[in-house]
């Protein structure tokens, strides 16, 4: 793993949890303090956020009104996820790069060649040690975006923060006998989720398209509980932590 950079995906359910908490400013403040700790220890952080409740709210509303086009539903997901990103960006203030970076920018940079890409990354991390990224087009999830960033920065790992502490044999909110799996192969993971398609608003530990790309790229995914930032520190220092490793 490249110790200079860390890729962190913050699950939308941690930031947008319910009708009463469309955006959790208290959690955003805790995340900000943790990012300060990471950067003070010399890390550069690429942060990616999900949509959570607000995304499901508007997707479900569109479905109730008869919207069936998958691409349109994906676009609703992109828009609401970007809203989460902008709310978090405002809260992080001068800790983060001056604007949210959309993935279309990275697509263009990758196609421009390695030298231009590296130069742009240097610009992003020149004035700050944290960049906040968000989706730019429909059809691909925030998990996929985080995997792309791990490939670009050559970290080999994505820390995926969720409202659950790992991958379970079944949904632990429904099946109280579900057991957490501390380490699993990609084949085992695909068997658990039972699909290789990403559907708008679907809820997986890691979406199938991102999982396939991570598998092919040799990237490991650490699924951790988003309310215990100390587990990231433990993982970085090769200490035992609560969570799951895929790959």
Protein Blocks (a to p, Z undefined) as FASTA:
>chain_A
ZZkbccddddfklmmmbfklmbafklmmmmmmmmmmmmmnopacdddddebjmlmmmmmm
mmmnopabfklmmmmmmmmmmmmmmmmmmmnmmmbcfbdcdfklmmmmmmnojklmmmmm
mmmmmmpcbdcdddfbehiafklmmmmmmmmnonopacdddfbebdcfbdfklmmmbccd
fbdcfklmmmmnopabdcehiacfbdfklmmmmmmnopacddddfklmklmmmmmnopac
edddeZZ
